[in-house]
Each structure stands twice: as structure tokens, then as C-alpha cells.
Amino acid sequence: MNTPILLALLLATPGGTPAAPAASPAAPPDAAVAELTLEAALRELDAQSLTLAQARSRADEAGALVRQSAAALLPTLTAQGTYLRNSEGVTLALPGGPERVIQPDESLSVTATARVPLLVPTAWFDLAAARDAARAEDLGAEATRRTLRTGLAQSAHGAASAEEVVAASERAVESAAELVRSAERRVAAGTAAPLDVLKSRTEQVRRESDLVSARAGLERARLALGILLGRRDPVRVVVPDGTTAPAPELDVPAEALAGEALEHRPEIAAQDARVAAAESGVRSAWARLAPQLSASGSAFAADTPYVSGEKDGWRVTLDLTWQLYDGGFRYGKRRQAEAQAAGARAGAEAQRLAVRQEVEDGRRDLRVARERLRLADTQSRLAGETAASARRSFEAGIASSLDVIDANDRQYLAEIGLADARARLAQARLALGRALGRDL
């Protein structure tokens, strides 16, 4: 739409008076949002996070497998009751002795058997593998916990940045409304064209649209925090100022930081445990070639006498089992175990390299975030001074409304950039701490 048409539309309002500006969007109902400190939110995360509950359940499952593996090395006790009915009974009369029951008409007997493993090499290594696997899952759950805590804190800082964006948008709306009022005064005084009012109102509508988007982004961020905590409703998490804390990690040699990370990261310990479990699996596969030795003892009783003439008795056996050939199953298990061990060792080395990269990336991101915050702070201060000067010049008739709109726009973008820089610095600190294996 060209300038004459815009001017005609403006002058077509009743009495030549510009229409009243649109009302500012209603503020979100912050009073209805639950508020937590970061410490309280982290405690709630540990207690209620569904993702963490899944990780802990996997660790519990692995711990249960340890008990199952240990069963092969522990004694077993079984009891059996038998009722027997034959078509006919058979007895044998011995010369000069009593009759012996060879086959009773019917009988009821009870047997209790205890078996004690004496030499089961493969079970030793299976138990060791299960323990290492359970330890790996426990460490994996701890790694998940730390990742979730870091993610929650980073999201909380992101939500705090969204709050600053909303505040900047509200200030931008107020500045645009003030420009409209100033343009109306100048038009009434005959020192400005009515087009300035239309331009100012257009800018006001744009800023109100930005405010609506900013509030929607804030609501989305708060809802995401609530979901992380296992809630259905949005949550506001109050975070400490993350821009003034020192950054001693930037002065520490990279190799020293990498050493700290390799020592404290639970992912590294978890990978080492998986390697140990895989190597125990290889030893278990080799142990399948060895014989197994066990002892058994039974006690039995019946309501009819046995051939011995007694109604009860006991039996002890020593069993040696040595499987000489099983069709190649044991050799296949050994190859499988060796391949798993090779994969676990490769995974452990890859994890170490990834941790080193995370540490170096974290240092770099922290350094960049600090510099960005410094520049953003300077830019915001200069943009604020420029916007104030442009407004004064417009009131004095020196500057045009476009100069004020441009200055306000630059101030708004600078304030948003400053809020983003603050959040990114706090998030970079958290990411580096997580890379170093530090817990919140």
C-alpha cells in the first residue's frame, strides 16, 4: 500500500482523529504457576523423574540377574512326594527269611534331596560377569541422573531467559505506545504528518505480536520444566545468577581437565565395567570345556517297606560331569564372547575420546559465552542510549519517527540478545561441569 492511500485511510477516521491504539495483550497468569528453587527442583527430579525411574529399574533388573547367576554355585534342596498304584503287588519269600515287597499294590513315599556344587568353573565367571554388568547399569543410572539434573538446570536458565524476553517485549510495547502518543501530539501541533501516527501504530502492533510470541515461549519453557519433573502443569524454577561466578576451568591446562573428567565421569566407569563383564564372559566360555563336580544327598521314606525291608533310608552320590563334545556350541559361545569383549573395549575407548571432546568443547563454549555476554551487555547499553536520544530528538522535531522505530528495534533486539547471552553462559558452565563429571 503506497503513502497516499495510507494517508487517506488515516484521515478517513471520524473527525480526522486517529483511532485509539490497541490494548496490550493480557499478561499470563503467573500466580497460577508453581514456583520452586533450583535446589528443590533438583530434589524433586531425583524423586519423581520418569526417565530416571526407568534407568533405575534397569539397574535393579541387572542386580536381580546377579542373584540368578549365584544360584548355580549354591546348594539346592528339593522335596518330592509320590503316590504309586500298581495293577498287582509282588512279594518275594526268601528261604529262611521274611517276605520282601518287590512291587507294592500301592504306596506313598516322600524324598528330600540336597545337591551341593563343588566345582562349576563356568558359573564362577558367569557370576563375575553379572556383577560387572549390574555395576555398569548402576553407573549408567547415575550418569542418566546427572544428565537429567544438568538438563533441568539448563532448561531453567532458558526459562529465565524467556522471562527476560517477555520483560523486554513489554518494554518495547510501552516504548511503541509512547511513540504513538508523541506522534499524535506532534500531529495535533501541526509539526508532523499524520503518516507518522500510522507508522507508530504499525510498530506498536508488531511489538504486541512479539509480546504474544514471547509469552507463548515462556509458557512452553515452563511446561517443559514441569514435564521434566514428572508433573502435568508448568513450573517456574528460580535460578541463581550464573553470570558473575568465576571460571577457573579456563585457566587449567586441558590435559588436567581431561584427567579429571576421565576419573569422575560415571560413563567411563560404566564402560570399564562392561569391558570386565565381557572379559568374564570369555573366561566363562573357556570354562565350559572343564568338568563339573557336585555332591548329592537324599533321604526317603515310604509307608511300605522297600526291598531292603526298611521303610526309610538315605543315599549319597558324588557326580562328575564332563561334556566332551556338544556339536560346537561351546566354541560358538567363545567366539561370541570374544567379539563382545572386543566391542566393549572399542566402546570404552570411544567413550574416553568423546569425554575429551566434551571437555574441550565445554571450555571453548564457556570462553565464547563469556565474551558474547560482555559484547551483548555493551550493545544493550549503547542501544538503550541511542533509543533514548532518538526519542528526545523526535520530540524536538529533529529526528523522524522512522529513526525512533529503528532505534527502538535495535534496543529490543539488544535486550533479547543480552538475555540469550546470560542464559548461554549459565548453560555453558553447567555443560562444562557435566563434562568434568561434577554433580550439581
Secondary structure, DSSP 4 states (H G I P E B T S, - for coil): --HHHHHHHHHTSGGGPPPPPPPPPPPP-GGGSEEEEHHHHHHHHHHH-HHHHHHHHHHHHHHHHHHHHHGGGS-EEEEEEEEEE-SS-EEEE-TTS-EEEEE-SEEEEEEEEEEEEEE-HHHHHHHHHHHHHHHHHHHHHHHHHHHHHHHHHHHHHHHHHHHHHHHHHHHHHHHHHHHHHHHHHHHHHTSS-THHHHHHHHHHHHHHHHHHHHHHHHHHHHHHHHHHTT-SS-EEEE----SSS--GGGGS-HHHHHHHHHHH-HHHHHHHHHHHHHHHHHHHHHHTTS-EEEEEEEEEEESS--TTS-SEEEEEEEEEE-----TTHHHHHHHHHHHHHHHHHHHHHHHHHHHHHHHHHHHHHHHHHHHHHHHHHHHHHHHHHHHHHHHHHHHTTSS-HHHHHHHHHHHHHHHHHHHHHHHHHHHHHHHHHHHTT---
